[in-house]
Amino acid sequence: MSTKEQIDAFFTSKAFGVVGASADRHKYGNKVLRVYQQKNLKVVPVNPREQEIEGVACVASVMDLPDEVTSISVITPPKITEEVVEMAARKGIRTIWMQPGAESDKAVELCRQNGITVIADGSCILVVLGYRDH
């Protein structure tokens, strides 16, 4: 599957999870959440330490995401990303977009072993969706 096909598959989800969502507007975990909002896409932040980010209620873990979320953006350190992939496989997530810096060979391999489409080639969702900081 080409990167474009992977990205097209990613955007078939009815809603999107942002794992590593941050309340800090300077962090990528916040900007990724906001780019979904800028494009009027339904988004659910995943952060065990926050109740709400950018006006959206958080869930504590991938396991708590609503079933309509079949694609997740991951903005976590590689070791955490590996744990996220394991949870995503149990949850039935179909596509994972690892933001640059979140990926590891092990995490990508775990996706492949579990039949999860993975975008981990350095493609940045902020670029693809045309994020504007405002």
C-alpha positions as CSV (number, residue, x, y, z in Angstrom):
1,M,0.0,0.0,0.0
2,S,1.4,3.4,-0.9
3,T,1.6,6.2,1.7
4,K,-1.3,8.0,-0.1
5,E,-3.4,4.8,0.2
6,Q,-2.5,4.4,3.8
7,I,-3.5,8.0,4.5
8,D,-6.8,7.6,2.6
9,A,-7.5,4.5,4.7
10,F,-6.7,6.4,7.9
11,F,-9.3,9.1,7.1
12,T,-12.1,6.6,6.7
13,S,-12.5,6.5,10.5
14,K,-15.7,8.2,11.8
15,A,-13.6,9.7,14.7
16,F,-10.0,9.9,15.6
17,G,-8.0,9.3,18.7
18,V,-5.0,11.4,19.6
19,V,-2.7,9.4,21.9
20,G,-0.3,11.7,23.7
21,A,-2.7,14.7,23.5
22,S,-1.4,17.6,25.5
23,A,-2.9,20.6,27.2
24,D,0.2,22.6,26.3
25,R,-0.5,24.5,23.1
26,H,3.2,24.5,22.2
27,K,3.4,20.7,22.1
28,Y,2.7,18.5,19.1
29,G,0.2,16.5,21.1
30,N,-1.9,19.6,21.2
31,K,-1.3,20.8,17.7
32,V,-2.4,17.4,16.3
33,L,-5.6,17.6,18.3
34,R,-6.3,21.1,17.0
35,V,-5.7,20.2,13.4
36,Y,-8.5,17.7,13.6
37,Q,-10.7,20.4,15.1
38,Q,-9.7,22.9,12.4
39,K,-10.9,20.3,9.8
40,N,-14.1,19.7,11.7
41,L,-13.2,16.0,12.3
42,K,-14.5,14.3,15.4
43,V,-11.5,13.8,17.8
44,V,-11.0,12.2,21.2
45,P,-7.8,13.1,23.2
46,V,-6.1,10.3,25.1
47,N,-4.3,11.5,28.2
48,P,-4.6,9.8,31.6
49,R,-3.7,13.0,33.5
50,E,-6.2,15.5,31.9
51,Q,-10.0,15.7,32.1
52,E,-10.4,17.9,29.0
53,I,-8.1,19.4,26.3
54,E,-9.2,22.1,23.9
55,G,-12.8,21.7,25.2
56,V,-12.9,18.0,24.4
57,A,-13.3,15.3,27.1
58,C,-10.3,13.1,27.4
59,V,-10.2,9.3,27.8
60,A,-7.4,7.8,29.9
61,S,-6.3,5.0,27.5
62,V,-6.7,3.6,24.0
63,M,-9.0,1.0,25.6
64,D,-11.4,3.7,26.6
65,L,-11.9,5.1,23.1
66,P,-15.4,4.9,21.6
67,D,-15.9,2.2,19.0
68,E,-16.3,4.7,16.2
69,V,-12.5,5.5,16.5
70,T,-10.7,3.1,14.2
71,S,-7.7,5.4,13.4
72,I,-5.4,7.0,16.0
73,S,-2.6,9.5,15.8
74,V,0.3,8.7,18.2
75,I,2.5,11.4,19.7
76,T,4.4,9.5,22.4
77,P,8.0,8.3,23.0
78,P,8.8,5.1,21.1
79,K,8.6,2.9,24.1
80,I,5.1,4.1,24.9
81,T,4.1,3.8,21.3
82,E,4.9,0.1,21.5
83,E,2.5,-0.3,24.4
84,V,-0.1,1.8,22.5
85,V,0.1,-0.5,19.5
86,E,-0.5,-3.6,21.8
87,M,-3.6,-1.9,23.3
88,A,-4.8,-0.7,19.8
89,A,-4.6,-4.3,18.5
90,R,-6.8,-5.5,21.4
91,K,-9.2,-2.5,20.8
92,G,-9.6,-3.2,17.1
93,I,-7.9,0.0,15.8
94,R,-7.3,-0.4,12.1
95,T,-4.9,2.4,11.3
96,I,-2.1,4.1,13.3
97,W,-0.3,7.2,12.3
98,M,2.9,7.6,14.2
99,Q,4.0,11.2,14.2
100,P,7.8,11.6,13.4
101,G,9.7,10.7,16.6
102,A,7.0,8.4,18.0
103,E,7.9,5.4,15.8
104,S,10.1,2.5,16.5
105,D,11.0,-0.6,14.5
106,K,9.3,-2.7,17.1
107,A,6.1,-0.6,17.1
108,V,5.9,-0.8,13.3
109,E,6.5,-4.5,13.4
110,L,3.7,-5.0,16.0
111,C,1.3,-3.1,13.7
112,R,2.2,-5.4,10.8
113,Q,1.9,-8.6,13.0
114,N,-1.6,-7.4,14.1
115,G,-2.9,-6.4,10.6
116,I,-2.9,-2.7,11.5
117,T,-2.2,-0.2,8.7
118,V,0.7,1.9,9.9
119,I,2.0,5.3,8.7
120,A,5.5,5.8,10.1
121,D,7.5,7.1,7.2
122,G,8.0,10.6,8.6
123,S,4.7,11.8,7.1
124,C,3.3,14.5,9.5
125,I,-0.5,14.9,9.8
126,L,0.0,18.6,10.5
127,V,1.5,19.0,7.0
128,V,-1.0,16.7,5.3
129,L,-4.0,18.5,6.8
130,G,-2.5,22.0,6.5
131,Y,-2.3,22.9,10.2
132,R,-2.4,26.6,11.0
133,D,-1.3,27.9,14.4
134,H,-3.9,30.5,15.5
